[in-house]
Amino acid sequence: MRTRAIVTLAGLSAVLLVGAACTRDGPGTDGGDASPGGGLSTPGMHRIDPPPLGARHGEARALAGDQLLVWGGQTAENSMEGRTLGDGAVLDVRTGRWSRVDPSPFPHGLFSPAAAFDGVEVVVVGTECDETIPAPTLGVPPECRGPAAAAWDPTDGSWRRLTAPPLTTGSLGVPGFSPSVQTAGGDGRAVFVDTYPLRSIAWDRRDGSWTTVDPPVDVRADAWSWPCADPSRPWVVAIGADDDPGVQLLAVLRPDGSSWTTPVRSDAPGDASSCGGGRVVTSGWDGLTAVGSVIDPLTGATESAFEGGSDTPTQAAASGEWMFVRSADLTIAESTTTAAGPAAGPELRTDRPTTSVRLLPDGPLVPAGTRSNLFGLTGRSASYVGTGIVMCELALPDRCRMWVPPAAATAG
């Protein structure tokens, strides 16, 4: 009985998170909806025009000041199908208006692209395969030219080709990134962190050079399960497994991209981690009780993610500068025997969930001020833009929104 109930609760958490990306708000439901091209300063959820691009997956995204660049990707979600794309668009996050960008040095795009803003230009990195998606080839490399990079200047929209980055060979037999690659940048640097095992490269615009970054000291590269980008700092946190069960390791790639901090150990509960506001947020279940923690990845200092919130939290996650906490009243009915057959499993009943938000690291947990499920803002389709979070699902190009936090969850 207990095991089945735990599985049901975990399933509910997954359904709620996936459902966040599929929710479409009706007109005027959030009090913060704005007409396309209108001002985006009012707290709440705003609809904005979709980008002038076709449907795609795996595109590169990076914020450069007030401009969010979306570029490249591929036509099919399956990495063995479709073709790469070389077009892009930029969103003015102040007005919600999109415009196309000039052609890049890669008219057919790059396979598995990633992007980071170095403080002057957006650096885009990937594998040049001339529009063809590389398929697994049993050890024989597909026909790709190899790693490639370019820089986009947000001041005049121009592109320039950069020297090839030192990418290592991935699972498809070509040098490139996995879908889990994380990026950060600023002050003349751009860093790209991939995993399985942990692999990091850094761009330095001062001399136009690339370097590889060794994994954190005294820890195997394959001990790190995945990296987690924090665009509000900006830095990337590596999260890995310690030899002791229930303990995880945290290390931060320094902003200059030169090295990782000495790993710290944390026994905070929760098996799902996200980064934002200089913290790592964990979330999960301990039996029938939701657990969540907020961890400083530099020191290992930990606090409850649910402190000061509802008595019935179910989930916590970070995005940009904020942590979102979801709450719902959960009731588990006992197993019953039906006329149709054997006993039915525990039935989970829940009321309409609510969401609270907290400005990390030290803000209070306050009502989000919207009925939208904000956990859609913590996924791959979401981009931190300083004043809020933009979520555009380019596989469904008519679905594009921007969330602006309530005044109580802003630094000002």
N, C-alpha and C positions, 0 to 999 in steps of 0.2 A: 504493500500500500504506500509506504513512505517513498520508495524509489519511484513508483509511477507518478506520484504527486510532484516530485522534484522535476522529473522529465517534463511533465505538463507545464510547470511554471517556466522552465527554461524555454520551452517551445513558445509560450506566450511572449516572452521577452523578444525572441527572434521575430515573431510575427509582427509585434509592435514596431520594431525597428525597420523591417522591410516595408511595412505598410506606410511608414512615414514618407518614403520616397514615392509612393503611389497615390497619396492623398491629393485631391484637387479641390481647392477652396471655391465655394460659390461666391458670386459678386457680393462684396460688402460684408463678408462674414467676420473679418478680423478688425475692422475699424481702421486699418492701416493700408488698405489697398489703394494703389495709386494708378492713375491712367498711364499708359506707356509714354515715356519721355517726360513725365512729371517729376516733381521734386521727391527725393527719397529720404527726407529727414524725419518724417513722422514715425514714431515707434510702431511696430507691427509688421505684418507680412504684406509685401507689395508685389503685385504682378508687374513684370517688365517684358518688353518684346523679346522674342527668341532671337538668337543670332542669325545672320543671313547665311547659314551654312546648312548643308544636308545632314541627315542623320549619320551618326558615327559613334565609335567606341574608342577608348584609349587615347584621347587627345591630350596634348600638353597644355597646362594652364599655369599662369604666373601673373602676379599683381605687380605693376610698375607705377607707383604713385597712385593716381586716381584712375588708372587704366588696367583692366583685366584682359590679358591676352589669352585667346583660345586658339590653338593651332594644331593641324595635322590630325592623326588618328587613323582609323581604318573603317571600312564599310561594314564589316561583320565582326560580331563579338568573338566568334571562334577564331583563334589565332592561326588556324590552318586554312582559312577561307577569306574571300574578299580581296581588297586591294588597299594600299596605303593612300592617304590623302595629303595634299600639299597646300591647301587653302587655310585661311584663318580669319578671325575677326577680333575686334577689340571693343570692350564695353567701357563707356565713361560711367563710373559708378556714382557720379554726382547727379547725372540726369537720367540714367537708364537707357541711353541710346547706344546702339551698336553701329560699327562701321567696318567695312572689309579692310584687311591689311594688304600691302603690296606683295607681289610674288616673292617668295624666298629663294635662296640658292638651290632649293630642292623642289622642283616643280611637281614631282611625284611623292613628296613627303618623305618621312623617315619611319622605319619600323620601330614601334615601342618608344615614342619620343617622351622626353621629360624636359621641363623648363624651370629656370630659377632666375630671379632678378638680382644682378650684381651691384645695384645701386645706380647704374647708368644705362645698361642694356639688359634685355632679357636673353639669356643664353639657352638655346635649345639644343639638345643632344639626342642622338638615336643612331640607327643603323640604316645605311643607304642601300636599298634593295630594288630601286627602279620600279616601284608600284607593286611588286610582287610580295605577297606574304610568305616568308620562309617557312617551309614545312619540315617536320622532323625527317632527317635523311639518313638515319642509321650510321652516324659518324661521318658522312660525307657532307662537307659544308655546302649550303645552297649558294646560288649565284647572287651574292651580295658584295658590294664594294668594300664594306667594312664600316667602322665607326665614323661618324661625321657630326659636325656642330656648326651652328651659325648664331649670330647675335642680331636682335631686333632693337632698333633705337626708338623709344616711345616719343621722342621730341619731333622727329621728322618722318617716322614710319619706314626708314630705310633698313635694309639687311646687309650684313657682311658675313662672308664665310670665315670660320675660325679653323685653327689647326685641329687635326683629328684627336679626340679624347682617348685616353688609355682604357677602353672598355675591355673587360674579359669575356670569354665565351660563355654564353648562357645555355639553357636547356635545349634550345633549338639548333645548336651548333653554330650560332653566329655571335659575334661580340655584341652585347646589348643588355638592356635592362629587363627585369621582370615587372609585372603589373604592380608590384608592391614598392617600387622605388619611391623614395622620399627626397624632397629638395628643400634648400634654404639658400639665402644669399643676402648680400648687402656689403657696403664698405669695400667695393671692388672685388668681392669674392662671390663665387657660386659653388655650392656643394651638392653632390648627388650621391645618395646612400641606398644601396640595394642589399639584399640578404640572400641567405641559403647558398654559401656562407656570406657573412657581412663583408660588403665590398664598397669602398668609398673613393670618389675622385673629387678634386677641387680645381676650380678655374681661378686664375689670378689675372685680372685685367691690366695690372700694372706692367707686366712683362709679357702678357699674352701666352701664358704657359699653363699646362695641366700637370697635376701631381696626383699620385695615389696616396691614400691615407691608410696607415696600418690600423688593424683592429685595436680595441682597448687592451692595455697591457695585462699580461698574466691570465688572459682568458682566451680560449680557443675561438676562432672565427665562427665555427659552426655551433657555438653555444648560444649565439644571439638569434632569437626567433624572428624578430622583425624590427625595423626602424619606425619611428613615429615623428613626423614633422610638427614643429610648433611655429607657425608663421608669425606669431605676435612677438617673437624674441629677436631675430629668428635663429633657430637652431634645430638640430635633429637629435632625438633621443634614441639610443639603442636599448632594447629591452631583451633580456636573455634569461636563461635558466641557470641557477646555481646548482652545485652538487647536492645541496640539502633540499629535499622535497618541500614545496610550499614557499620557497624563497626565490625571488627574482633579482636580477642584476640590472642596474640602470647606469648608463654612461651618456654624456653629452658631447657631441662634436663641437669643438670650440668655434665661435663665430668666424674666426679667420681661416677655418678649414684645415688647420695644421695638425691637430691631434685630438684624441678623445680624453675626457676627464677620467680620473681614476674611478672605476666602477664602485657604486655603493650598493649595499644589500637591503632588500625590503621584504618583509613577510606580510605585507598588507594583503587582505583578502580580496578576491575578485580575479577572474581569469580573462577579462576583456579590458584592454587598455587603450587610451587615447590621450593626445597631448594638446595643451593650450594654456595660455597665460603663465608660462613658466612652470607648469605642473604636469604630472602624469595622473590621470584619473583611471581608477580600476573599478570594475563593476562585475557582480556575479551573485551567486546564491550559496548560502550556507544552510543546507537542509531546506526549510520552508521560509527562511528569512533572507531578504535581499541585503547584500553587503556592498559597500563602496568606499573607496579611499581616495584622498588627494595627497600625492607624494611630491616632494621637492627632489628632482633627480640629481641635484648637486650635493645634497646633504643626506637624503634618505628620510628626512623628517616627514611624518605622516599624520593626517587627521581624517576624520570621517567625512565622506562626501555628503552625508545626509544630515549633518548637524544643523539644527535650526529650521529644518524643513518639515514636511508632512510626516505623520506617524506611519504612513503606508508607502514608502518609496519602493520602486521596483527596478529602477535602472538609472545609471549616471554615465555621462560621456562629455568630453571636452571638444570644442571646436573654436579656433581663433583665440579670443581672449576669455571665452565663456565656458562654464560648465552647465549642462542641462540635467535636471533631475526630474524623472517621471514618477508619478504616484498614481495608485489606483487601489480601490478597495477590493481585495481578493477573497473569495469564499470557495472553499473546497468541500463539495458534497461527498458523502460516503458512497461506496460502491453499492449498486442496486442490482437486483435480479429482474430482468424484463420477461414478458410473456414470450418474446421472440427467441430467447436463448439464454446464454450464460450471463453471469454478472457483468455489468458495465463498469468501466474504470472510473476513477474519481473525476468528478465534473468540476471544472474551474469556472467560476462566475466572477465577472468584474464589472464595475461601473465605468462611466466615461472617465478616462484618465486625464490628469492635469499635468502641466509642466511648469517647473520653476527654473529660474536662471540665476547664475551667480557670476559676477565679474571676478576672475582669478587674478592674483592669488588670495586676496583678503576681503573681497566684497561680501555682503550678506546675500543669503538666498531669498529671492523675491519672486512673486508671481510673474510669469512671462508676459501676461497681458495679451495673449492671443489664444484662440482655440485650436490653432494648427498644431500638428504633431511636429515639434521642432527637432526630433531626432533624425529627420531627413537632412538636417544641416550638418551632421557629423560624418557623412559618407564621402565617397570619392567624387561625387558630383557637386560637392560644396566647395566654395572658395572664400576664404577670409579676405575682406576688402577694407579693413580698418574701421569703418563706421558700421559694419554689419557683416552678414554672410550672404553670398549669392549662391543659389542652387539652380543650375541649369542641367537638365538631363538631356544630353545631345542625342541619345538614342531615341528620345521622344522630343523633337526639337521645338514643339509648341509649349513646353512646360519649363518656364523660367521664372524664378521668384527671388526677391531680396528681403531678408529679415533685418530689421533695425531694432536693437534692444530697447527696453524701457529705460527711462531716465535713471532709475535706481540701480541699473546694472551698467552704467557707463562711468568712465574715469572722470568725466567733467561734471 
